[in-house]
Amino acid sequence: MSLAPPFNEESAIKKVKAAQDLWNTQDPQKVAKAYTETSIWRNRDKFITGHAEIIAFLTNKWEKEKDYRLRKELFSWHDNKIAAQFWYEYRDAHDGMKWKRCYGLEDWTFDADGRMWKRQMSGNDVEIEEGDRWFVDGKSVEDAEIGHKHW
């Protein structure tokens, strides 16, 4: 099955899970290859264009966000577009290594070859106690029970 548009439900879910697995590598060079060379992003209040800016952004992100673990789920799709809901947890190296969880949504638009050429992300971080973490060492992010109040 191709992970290029147009998407159906099965291919959209696979695309979302492939993105989840890729981002969980925390390898900016590898992640950037999933985007077109002229890809445009809005990530919260940051506007980013192209591989060099994506790599710089992700490098800074993962220098701050230690022990990063991400889960993505399909929210919606149509033709060459996918919307994904996500949650990730990390220890904030810029805030005393406090545990935080980000809740958010992304909207993605894909080129014909399956690489993303537009990514918009909106997310909110909340502090959590270590004992409230969903994504713990030794367990897949897929095994985490995320209750309806968090969807």
N, C-alpha and C positions, 0 to 999 in steps of 0.2 A: 504494500500500500504506500502510495506517495504521500508525503507530508507537505505537499504543495497545494495551493488552492486550485479549484474550489473545494471547500471543506464540507464534509458531512459530519454527523455527530461523532462517529467513530474516529475519523481522522482528526477532528478538532480536539477530542479528548487526548489522543496520542500526541498531538502537537503541544498541548498544555503540559502534559507530563514530561515530554522531552525537554521543554523549557525549564521545568522544575529541576530535573536532573542536571541539566547544564549549569544553571545558576548555583546549585548546591556544590559544584566543583570549586567555586570561588576562584576561578582562573579567568581573569579579565581577557587575556588573549584568545582563549578558547571561546568564551561567551561572545566576544565581538564578531567572530566568524559567522554567527547565526543571523547577523544583520547586514543589510546592504552597506556598501562603502559610504553612501550619502544618507544613511538612516537618520531620521530626526526623532528626538525624544523630548518629552516633558516629564521630568521626574520630580514630583512635588513642585518646588519653586525653581528648579534648574532646567535650562534649555540646552540641549546637547545635539551636535551634528557630527556624524562620521565616526569612523573607527578610532581615530586618535583620541577624540574627546570621550568616547564610550570607555576606552581602556583607562584613561585617566580618572574618569568618574568612578568606575568600578574598583580601581586600585584604592582610591581614597575611601570609598564605601567600606570595603572589607578590612582596611586598616582600622577603621572605627568600630565596625560591627564584628566582634569576636564571637566564636562558637556559633556562627550563623547557620540556621536550619530553616528551610523554606518549604512550604506546601502550596501548590496551586490547584485550583479546580475550575473546570469549564463553567462559565456563567452564561454565555450565549455565543452564537456564531452565525455568519451569513457570508456566502461566497468567499471573499478573500479577507474577511475580518473575523477576529475572535475577541471576546471579552473574557477575562479570567479574574476570579476572586482569589486572593492569596492571604496567607498569614506567614510571618516569619518571626523567629526569636533570635536574640543576640545579647551579648554582654557589651555595653557601651563603653569603649575605651576612653571616650571623652567625658564620661560622667561617672567616674568611680567604679567602673565595671558592673554597674547595675544591670540586672536583667530587664529586657524590654521585649514587647511583642508589637509588631506592626500588623495592622489590618488594612486591607486595601483592595482596589480594583485597578485593572489595566485594560486598555483597549489597544489592540494590535491590528495593523494592516500589513499584508504580505505582498511581496513581489511574486511574479509568476514562478520563479525558481524555488519558492518556499522560504526565502530569507525575509526577515521583517524589515520594512522600510519606514514604519512609523510605530512608535510606542509612547503611550501616554499613561502615566501612573499617578494615582492619588492614594495616599496612605496616611494613617495616623498611628503614632507610637504611644503605647501605654507602659508604665512601669509594672513589672510583675515580680512576685517573690519566686525564688528558685524552685520552691516546692509546687508552684502553680504552672510550671512549664509543661507544655504538651510534647515538645520534640526533644526527647531525652536521649542521651548517649546509649547506644546499643539497640535502639528501636528505630524502625523505619518511620519516616514522617507520615506514611500512609496508615500506620497503626494508631495514630493519635485520634482520640475521640474528641471531635469538635462539636459541641452542643449547638442546638438551634439558635440560642441567643447570640452566638458568635458568627452565624451565617448571615 
